Amino acid sequence: MAKRNIVKLGDEILKKVCRSQLKFDEKLAQILDDMAETMYEADGVGLAAPQVGILRRYCIVDVGDGVIELVNPVLISKSGEQIGDEGCLSIPGRYEKVKRPMKVTVRAQDRNGKNFKLTAEGLKARAICHEMDHLDGILFIDRSIKEK
């Protein structure tokens, strides 16, 4: 595994929509492993491919119960809402309130291309939504709830 550089705010790649991941090979597995190492070293709970300079639809999340790899994720249902502070490894030191669903279900593929569904609540749902937004060029500051 190898630590990768995290792309910071201002880099245009963070505003681009990612393409689907079509190849499920050793290269993808290596990148996912590198992303996990990078995320843990930076004390994050999620990391998306564009944050390491790759315009492909995959991300990882770990809110304390093990890493979840989501390749080509699609949100298939959401319910409830939660408002809380979010930060981002690509925007160090900045935190803002963001409204997210309390519960989500996503359909995705694993590193081998096998389809699966995952339902998550609370912080895990927030982290998944945050990382999936990255795949569409959306940053948490774009969804920030401004205080009145």
C-alpha positions in Angstrom: 0.0 0.0 0.0 1.0 3.6 -0.5 -0.2 6.9 0.8 -1.6 9.1 -1.9 -1.8 12.9 -2.1 -5.1 14.4 -1.2 -6.4 17.0 -3.7 -7.3 20.3 -2.1 -10.0 22.9 -2.7 -9.2 24.9 -5.8 -8.2 21.9 -7.9 -10.7 21.6 -10.7 -10.9 17.8 -10.4 -13.1 18.3 -7.3 -15.8 19.9 -9.4 -16.0 17.3 -12.1 -18.4 14.4 -12.5 -16.7 11.0 -12.4 -17.0 8.3 -15.0 -18.1 4.7 -14.1 -15.5 2.2 -13.1 -15.6 -0.5 -15.8 -12.5 -2.6 -15.0 -12.3 -4.7 -11.8 -8.7 -5.7 -11.6 -5.6 -5.6 -9.4 -5.0 -1.9 -10.2 -8.5 -1.0 -8.7 -7.8 -3.1 -5.7 -4.4 -1.4 -5.1 -6.0 2.1 -5.4 -8.7 1.1 -2.9 -6.0 -0.1 -0.5 -4.0 3.1 -1.0 -7.1 5.2 -0.4 -7.8 3.4 2.9 -4.2 4.0 4.0 -4.4 7.6 3.0 -7.8 8.1 4.8 -6.6 6.5 8.0 -3.3 8.5 8.0 -5.3 11.7 7.6 -7.8 10.8 10.3 -10.8 10.8 7.9 -13.9 8.7 7.8 -14.2 8.7 4.0 -12.4 9.3 0.8 -13.5 9.5 -2.8 -11.5 8.7 -5.9 -11.4 12.4 -7.2 -9.8 13.4 -3.9 -6.8 11.4 -4.9 -6.9 12.7 -8.5 -8.9 9.9 -10.1 -12.1 10.7 -12.0 -13.8 7.4 -11.4 -17.0 6.5 -9.4 -15.7 4.9 -6.2 -15.2 5.8 -2.6 -14.5 4.4 0.8 -16.1 5.0 4.2 -15.1 3.9 7.7 -16.9 5.4 10.7 -15.3 2.9 13.1 -16.7 -0.4 12.1 -14.5 -1.3 9.1 -13.9 0.0 5.7 -16.7 -0.1 3.2 -15.8 0.1 -0.5 -18.4 1.5 -2.9 -17.7 1.2 -6.6 -20.3 2.8 -8.9 -22.6 3.6 -6.0 -26.2 4.6 -6.7 -28.6 6.0 -4.0 -31.8 4.0 -4.2 -33.6 5.3 -1.1 -33.3 7.9 1.6 -35.4 8.8 4.6 -35.4 11.2 7.6 -33.0 14.0 8.0 -30.1 15.0 10.2 -28.2 18.3 10.4 -24.6 18.3 11.6 -21.1 19.6 11.2 -19.1 18.2 8.3 -15.5 18.6 7.3 -13.5 17.2 4.4 -9.9 16.1 3.9 -9.8 18.2 0.7 -10.8 21.3 2.7 -8.7 21.0 5.9 -9.8 23.0 9.0 -13.2 24.0 7.7 -16.5 22.7 9.1 -20.1 23.7 8.2 -23.6 22.5 9.0 -25.1 20.2 6.3 -28.5 18.6 6.1 -28.3 14.9 5.1 -30.7 11.9 5.1 -30.8 10.0 8.4 -31.0 6.7 6.6 -29.9 5.7 3.1 -29.8 2.5 0.9 -27.2 2.3 -1.8 -26.6 -0.2 -4.6 -22.9 -0.6 -5.5 -20.2 -3.0 -6.5 -17.3 -4.3 -4.5 -13.7 -4.4 -5.7 -14.4 -7.6 -7.7 -17.5 -6.2 -9.5 -20.0 -8.1 -7.3 -23.3 -6.1 -6.8 -24.5 -5.5 -3.3 -27.0 -3.3 -1.4 -26.1 -1.5 1.8 -28.4 0.4 4.2 -26.8 2.8 6.6 -28.0 5.2 9.3 -26.7 8.2 11.2 -23.0 9.0 10.8 -22.5 6.2 8.3 -25.3 7.6 6.1 -23.9 11.1 6.3 -20.4 9.9 5.3 -21.7 7.8 2.4 -23.7 10.8 1.1 -20.7 13.1 1.5 -18.4 10.8 -0.4 -21.0 10.0 -3.2 -21.4 13.8 -3.6 -17.7 13.9 -4.5 -18.4 11.6 -7.4 -20.7 14.3 -8.9 -18.3 17.2 -8.3 -20.3 18.4 -5.2 -18.5 19.5 -2.1 -20.0 19.8 1.4 -19.6 23.6 1.3 -22.0 23.5 -1.7 -24.6 22.1 0.6 -23.8 24.2 3.6 -26.7 25.5 5.7 -26.0 29.2 6.2 -27.0 30.5 9.6 -29.6 33.4 9.4 
